[in-house]
């Protein structure tokens, strides 16, 4: 394979990886719209989660399916960032992309909670279910959600460390400049800080800010990587 062919292949990786990052963020915004419009606010009482699930089952399925698609699309973006950064900052580019993908894998493992909770809802609403049965199922629902929350918090923390490393790589890469580098470092450091807060207070809403940081990162860097494919 000659140098021209290698360059064309790298341009293809940057192009499609950048577009995948942007598309993933756009879909994530649509997922939030689905949650706001069709799911609404969380119930105040524990049993409310199970009681209202049949009414929002389709919305939850669409939400979780869209979320999984987002995570899949962000994987090629991390790979494209590695390709763009490896020549000038190999170590932070490799470690940052690797940790970013690992974090996405952890998040993907918890992307479909409705698969686990739907059977609990079916049992809760079945004819003949006693109040004692329903109370036990509500507790099982809470325990199940606790597992998925743990995957969410761990995944976000790992991705945040990856973003920090990628930001360091960008600071040493003239094609990205200081602006994109510091943006990535700040988002990553804030994500790590949010992870510490979640370890102390799992009920904190700071995870939402972490998610919006990821959306901003993948839109901004997705466009930058795509631009590099056109300029290469």
SULMO-V450174 format. One line per field, one symbol per residue. psi: psi as a letter, one per 30 degrees, with the letter a starting at -180 (. if undefined). A space follows every 10 residues. Layout:
# SULMO-V450174
psi=???
This chain:
# SULMO-V450174
psi=kleeeeeeee eeeeeeeeee eeeeeeeeee eeeeeeefea lkleleffee efeefgeeee eeeeeeeeee eeefefeeee eeefffefie eeeeeeeeee eeeeeeeefg fiffeefeee eeeegkkfkl eeeeeeeeee eeeeeeeeee eeeeeeeeee eeeeeeeeee fgjefeleee eeeeeeeeee eeeeeeeeee iffkgfeeee eeeeeeefee feeeeeeeff f.
